[in-house]
Amino acid sequence: MDEQVERGAPVVRVEVALSAFTRRSRSISIHHLEHRLPRGLDLGEHLLLHDPATGTHWTGIVADVDFTAADTHYRIELGTRITDAEARHWLAPCPSGAGGGLSTGDVAALLIALRRSQQGVRETYRSYVAESAGTTAPAAPYRVAGERPS
């Protein structure tokens, strides 16, 4: 019996004009309604950006989300420029394990999971330090090895 592999939501493709300034600054603000996005985007989510004026494709990541009563605004950080073939692969990746290897989508999903797990570890560590700060004795003063106490 073939193993079913659960995938996250498909990569969202956003049609957006990327000015020279946007490409230099590596960041762009987009509005949910203006770009007719199929669903809400998550913080840290990877996207495929297509510039119809130049025909180029770029990777992107949602760096900030702001909600208003009328619309949702996203700040997208530009990633790398990718080829048309890579863009097609991002939008319709081959099934996991096809040919015995990982697809680009599989690697992207692994990197997303790694990033989220690192964020979780960092938050857990910060809360642990904050909780234990009040219960531990103050740290001993810093001394260089071989130095005599004063």
Number of C-alpha atoms within 10 A of each C-alpha: 3 4 7 8 9 7 11 7 8 13 15 18 20 19 16 14 16 21 13 9 10 14 14 10 11 15 19 20 14 16 15 17 12 10 11 10 14 11 9 11 19 13 14 17 16 24 23 22 25 22 15 12 11 10 10 16 23 22 19 24 21 20 18 15 18 10 10 7 5 8 11 16 18 21 18 24 21 24 17 10 16 16 13 14 9 15 20 12 14 23 15 12 16 15 15 18 12 9 9 7 10 13 18 15 20 18 11 13 16 12 12 15 12 12 13 13 12 12 12 12 12 12 12 12 12 12 12 11 11 11 11 11 11 9 8 8 8 8 6 6 6 6 9 7 6 6 7 7 7 3
